[in-house]
Amino acid sequence: MFRGIRFIPDHTTLPFMRYSRYGFFLSGVLCILAILIFVTQGLNYGIDFKGGTLIEVRTPASVTIGDLRETTSGLGLGEIELQEFGAPNDILIRLGTQPGGEAAQADAVNKVTDALGKDIEIRRIELVGPKVSAELTQGGIIAVVVAIIMVLIYIWFRFEWQFGLGAVASLLHDVIITIGVLSILRIEFNLNIIAAILTIIGYSLNDTVVIFDRIREYLRKFKKMPFIDLINDALNATLSRTVMTGTLTLVALLALYIFGGEVIRGFTFTMIFGVLIGTYSSLFIAAPILILLGSVREAKPQAEKARP
């Protein structure tokens, strides 16, 4: 009879909690660095957030990106960014917001397209005004904050308040470090990245809930087991599922990153990093925080002793 291949053996006994203090230290250092990098360097906001115009063009083989830079640099329109995109002859031209409102922006776009000439195919033009970009920025921040608050409420009602705080701490850890990586690598921060961050929150939460559910099951089943040993056993019991889910997700994301093209490359990179950091935080942040906060099983006797 055929037996399935097991990448993670059953009944592992890895001492996760023994290394949790190192995980807290490492995560604390990374979060502080991420915040400092964000404050000092900021994010590489895309047109979605800072406004401007995106022009996608396809050039003939005889025209290079250097030729286009030389053509657009003398137009007097401020900083114009050019980037190879997808196929070798596809180029993105990013034109910043022009003073003078929408009319000035439209005139700038006409100047660029006229300067490019008839041999260059204009494939699409996207215009985002300052008002729209401000609304998108506000909406993106609200979306992330509301998602984290709803996670806290959901976990609190489904488990206990300690579990809710552990889940939120894990999600904040994931978001902060991801923002720091995006900042230091200067990856364009646009609506696709907001979608990736929200997806990371959902993925990390799903992973954390599975572990929390096993911890709650063991709390009912092993009433006299030391809490540290109980969490270790719960993490080991869900380790195979955690590793295999993360690995298969990474395989799909790597395929998208390699073959999906430039349009979704920032999204897929953010997702790849988010899956890695989310898996780490579920094991070494969310669960160990329960030890610091204590479980209801341990809190009740302490409360009774404190009564006069």
PLY file of the C-alpha trace (Angstrom):
ply
format ascii 1.0
element vertex 308
property float x
property float y
property float z
element edge 307
property int vertex1
property int vertex2
end_header
0.00 0.00 0.00
1.31 3.41 -1.00
2.26 5.66 1.90
2.34 9.42 1.43
5.60 11.33 1.72
5.97 13.23 5.00
8.25 16.24 4.86
7.65 16.91 8.57
7.70 13.79 10.78
4.85 13.11 13.20
5.19 13.74 16.92
8.01 16.30 16.73
9.25 17.66 20.06
10.92 20.92 19.08
11.36 23.25 22.10
9.85 26.39 20.55
9.41 28.17 23.88
13.08 27.73 24.74
13.94 30.02 21.84
10.99 32.41 22.18
13.07 34.98 24.12
15.45 35.17 21.17
12.45 35.56 18.87
11.16 38.47 20.96
14.57 40.12 20.91
15.03 39.67 17.16
11.50 40.87 16.40
11.90 43.87 18.68
15.12 44.91 16.94
13.58 44.42 13.48
10.45 46.41 14.38
12.52 49.31 15.75
14.72 49.31 12.63
11.66 49.15 10.38
10.07 52.13 12.14
13.31 54.15 11.96
13.73 53.38 8.26
10.12 54.35 7.57
10.43 57.62 9.51
13.76 58.65 7.95
13.35 57.29 4.43
9.61 56.98 3.93
7.95 54.88 1.26
8.32 55.00 -2.49
4.73 56.08 -3.09
3.32 55.33 -6.49
0.99 57.49 -8.53
-1.97 56.01 -6.62
-0.87 57.95 -3.53
1.09 60.98 -4.70
-0.81 61.75 -7.88
0.49 62.09 -11.42
0.24 60.29 -14.72
1.33 56.84 -15.82
1.98 56.31 -19.54
2.67 52.81 -20.89
4.34 52.72 -24.29
5.72 50.10 -26.67
8.79 51.13 -28.62
10.24 49.74 -31.85
13.40 47.66 -31.54
15.57 50.57 -32.66
14.50 52.81 -29.73
16.01 52.23 -26.29
15.00 53.45 -22.85
18.06 55.73 -22.94
16.72 57.40 -26.07
13.39 58.03 -24.35
15.12 59.51 -21.28
17.01 61.90 -23.52
13.78 62.84 -25.32
11.73 63.49 -22.17
14.45 65.14 -20.06
14.34 68.40 -22.03
10.59 68.96 -21.80
10.77 71.00 -18.58
8.16 68.90 -16.78
10.14 68.10 -13.66
11.22 64.58 -12.72
10.10 61.94 -15.20
10.72 58.29 -14.33
11.13 55.60 -16.99
11.11 51.88 -16.29
11.27 48.80 -18.47
8.05 46.89 -18.08
7.14 43.33 -19.07
8.39 42.73 -22.62
11.76 44.25 -23.62
10.10 47.02 -25.63
7.44 47.95 -23.05
8.28 51.03 -20.97
6.44 52.83 -18.18
6.73 56.61 -18.03
5.79 58.19 -14.67
5.04 61.88 -14.82
4.66 63.74 -11.51
1.81 66.09 -10.64
2.17 69.41 -12.46
1.38 72.77 -10.86
-1.73 74.32 -12.38
-4.33 71.61 -11.92
-5.81 69.10 -14.33
-5.36 71.33 -17.39
-1.61 71.62 -16.75
-1.39 67.87 -16.22
-3.19 67.19 -19.50
-0.87 69.62 -21.34
2.15 67.82 -19.85
0.85 64.46 -21.05
0.33 65.90 -24.54
3.90 67.23 -24.53
5.26 63.80 -23.64
3.19 61.92 -26.21
4.02 64.45 -28.95
7.74 64.24 -28.12
7.68 60.44 -28.33
6.62 60.54 -31.97
4.32 58.40 -34.09
6.58 55.36 -34.13
5.96 54.71 -30.44
2.67 53.03 -29.50
0.80 54.61 -26.56
-0.82 51.61 -24.84
-2.50 53.29 -21.85
-2.58 56.55 -19.90
-3.69 56.69 -16.25
-4.25 60.00 -14.49
-4.56 60.29 -10.69
-5.19 63.76 -9.25
-3.97 64.94 -5.82
-7.49 64.78 -4.35
-7.96 61.19 -5.47
-4.53 60.18 -4.19
-5.28 61.72 -0.77
-8.53 59.79 -0.59
-6.74 56.57 -1.57
-4.11 57.14 1.14
-6.76 57.69 3.79
-8.77 54.68 2.59
-5.70 52.42 2.63
-4.78 53.37 6.20
-8.38 52.90 7.38
-8.57 49.49 5.69
-5.48 48.18 7.51
-6.50 49.63 10.90
-10.07 48.31 10.66
-8.79 44.86 9.66
-6.55 44.68 12.75
-9.34 45.90 15.07
-11.78 43.33 13.66
-9.17 40.62 14.20
-8.88 41.64 17.85
-12.67 41.51 18.31
-13.00 38.17 16.49
-10.23 36.44 18.43
-11.44 37.93 21.71
-14.94 36.50 21.26
-13.81 33.17 19.87
-11.07 32.52 22.43
-9.98 34.79 25.32
-8.67 38.33 25.51
-5.09 37.06 25.88
-5.41 35.28 22.53
-6.76 38.47 20.92
-3.81 40.55 22.10
-1.39 37.85 20.97
-2.94 37.77 17.49
-2.91 41.56 17.14
0.69 41.80 18.35
1.64 39.20 15.74
-0.19 41.07 12.96
1.33 44.43 13.91
4.73 42.75 13.93
4.15 41.43 10.40
2.86 44.76 9.03
5.60 46.89 10.61
8.46 44.71 9.36
6.90 44.40 5.90
6.58 48.21 5.67
10.24 48.51 6.69
11.34 46.09 3.96
9.27 47.95 1.34
10.85 51.21 2.48
14.47 50.03 2.39
14.08 48.26 -0.98
12.20 51.27 -2.46
9.46 49.06 -3.85
6.66 51.20 -5.27
3.88 51.49 -2.69
0.53 51.46 -4.46
-2.95 49.97 -4.08
-1.60 46.52 -5.01
0.68 46.66 -1.97
-2.25 47.61 0.28
-4.07 44.55 -1.07
-0.99 42.43 -0.36
-0.76 43.70 3.24
-4.44 42.92 3.84
-3.89 39.45 2.36
-0.89 38.96 4.67
-3.09 39.86 7.65
-5.63 37.25 6.57
-2.99 34.58 5.97
-1.20 35.21 9.25
-4.51 35.24 11.14
-5.55 31.92 9.64
-2.23 30.37 10.68
-2.51 31.84 14.17
-6.12 30.70 14.67
-5.19 27.09 13.85
-2.46 27.18 16.51
-4.71 28.93 19.04
-7.44 26.37 18.44
-5.04 23.54 19.26
-3.84 25.40 22.38
-7.44 25.83 23.54
-8.10 22.14 22.91
-5.06 21.18 24.99
-6.09 23.58 27.78
-9.28 21.56 28.17
-7.61 18.19 27.69
-4.46 18.55 29.81
-5.57 20.60 32.82
-2.42 19.93 34.89
0.22 20.19 32.16
2.61 23.16 32.58
1.55 25.96 30.26
4.94 26.17 28.49
4.90 22.43 27.72
1.30 22.69 26.55
2.13 25.43 24.02
5.18 23.50 22.83
3.01 20.42 22.22
0.37 22.50 20.41
2.98 24.09 18.12
4.53 20.72 17.34
1.11 19.22 16.65
0.34 21.92 14.06
3.89 22.22 12.69
3.33 19.95 9.68
0.24 21.89 8.63
1.98 25.24 9.15
5.07 24.31 7.14
3.22 22.61 4.28
0.67 25.42 3.90
3.44 28.02 3.83
5.58 26.00 1.40
2.76 25.43 -1.11
1.74 29.08 -0.91
5.34 30.14 -1.56
5.57 27.83 -4.60
2.54 29.52 -6.17
3.81 33.00 -5.30
7.29 32.30 -6.69
5.71 31.22 -9.97
3.74 34.47 -10.07
6.85 36.48 -9.20
8.93 34.89 -11.97
6.33 34.63 -14.73
3.64 37.13 -13.72
5.33 40.20 -15.16
6.25 43.59 -13.76
2.67 44.67 -13.02
2.23 42.31 -10.05
5.89 41.89 -9.07
5.63 44.27 -6.12
2.46 42.52 -4.96
3.95 39.04 -5.19
7.22 40.05 -3.49
5.26 41.57 -0.61
3.19 38.40 -0.36
6.26 36.15 -0.38
7.88 38.12 2.42
4.55 38.29 4.27
4.07 34.51 4.19
7.58 33.99 5.59
7.26 36.58 8.36
3.66 35.51 9.10
4.69 31.89 9.61
7.55 32.98 11.87
5.32 35.26 13.96
2.67 32.57 14.45
5.29 30.28 15.99
7.54 32.70 17.87
5.37 35.77 18.60
1.64 34.99 18.87
1.92 31.81 20.93
4.76 32.90 23.29
2.85 36.10 24.14
0.25 33.88 25.84
2.92 32.92 28.38
3.61 36.57 29.15
-0.10 37.39 29.49
-1.10 34.12 31.17
-4.13 31.98 30.37
-7.53 32.04 32.02
-6.66 28.73 33.61
-3.80 30.36 35.48
-5.41 33.79 35.98
-8.38 32.50 37.97
-6.39 31.00 40.88
-4.29 34.17 41.06
-7.45 36.30 41.25
-8.87 34.10 44.02
-5.65 34.41 46.07
-5.76 38.18 45.74
-9.24 38.41 47.28
-9.31 39.45 50.99
0 1
1 2
2 3
3 4
4 5
5 6
6 7
7 8
8 9
9 10
10 11
11 12
12 13
13 14
14 15
15 16
16 17
17 18
18 19
19 20
20 21
21 22
22 23
23 24
24 25
25 26
26 27
27 28
28 29
29 30
30 31
31 32
32 33
33 34
34 35
35 36
36 37
37 38
38 39
39 40
40 41
41 42
42 43
43 44
44 45
45 46
46 47
47 48
48 49
49 50
50 51
51 52
52 53
53 54
54 55
55 56
56 57
57 58
58 59
59 60
60 61
61 62
62 63
63 64
64 65
65 66
66 67
67 68
68 69
69 70
70 71
71 72
72 73
73 74
74 75
75 76
76 77
77 78
78 79
79 80
80 81
81 82
82 83
83 84
84 85
85 86
86 87
87 88
88 89
89 90
90 91
91 92
92 93
93 94
94 95
95 96
96 97
97 98
98 99
99 100
100 101
101 102
102 103
103 104
104 105
105 106
106 107
107 108
108 109
109 110
110 111
111 112
112 113
113 114
114 115
115 116
116 117
117 118
118 119
119 120
120 121
121 122
122 123
123 124
124 125
125 126
126 127
127 128
128 129
129 130
130 131
131 132
132 133
133 134
134 135
135 136
136 137
137 138
138 139
139 140
140 141
141 142
142 143
143 144
144 145
145 146
146 147
147 148
148 149
149 150
150 151
151 152
152 153
153 154
154 155
155 156
156 157
157 158
158 159
159 160
160 161
161 162
162 163
163 164
164 165
165 166
166 167
167 168
168 169
169 170
170 171
171 172
172 173
173 174
174 175
175 176
176 177
177 178
178 179
179 180
180 181
181 182
182 183
183 184
184 185
185 186
186 187
187 188
188 189
189 190
190 191
191 192
192 193
193 194
194 195
195 196
196 197
197 198
198 199
199 200
200 201
201 202
202 203
203 204
204 205
205 206
206 207
207 208
208 209
209 210
210 211
211 212
212 213
213 214
214 215
215 216
216 217
217 218
218 219
219 220
220 221
221 222
222 223
223 224
224 225
225 226
226 227
227 228
228 229
229 230
230 231
231 232
232 233
233 234
234 235
235 236
236 237
237 238
238 239
239 240
240 241
241 242
242 243
243 244
244 245
245 246
246 247
247 248
248 249
249 250
250 251
251 252
252 253
253 254
254 255
255 256
256 257
257 258
258 259
259 260
260 261
261 262
262 263
263 264
264 265
265 266
266 267
267 268
268 269
269 270
270 271
271 272
272 273
273 274
274 275
275 276
276 277
277 278
278 279
279 280
280 281
281 282
282 283
283 284
284 285
285 286
286 287
287 288
288 289
289 290
290 291
291 292
292 293
293 294
294 295
295 296
296 297
297 298
298 299
299 300
300 301
301 302
302 303
303 304
304 305
305 306
306 307
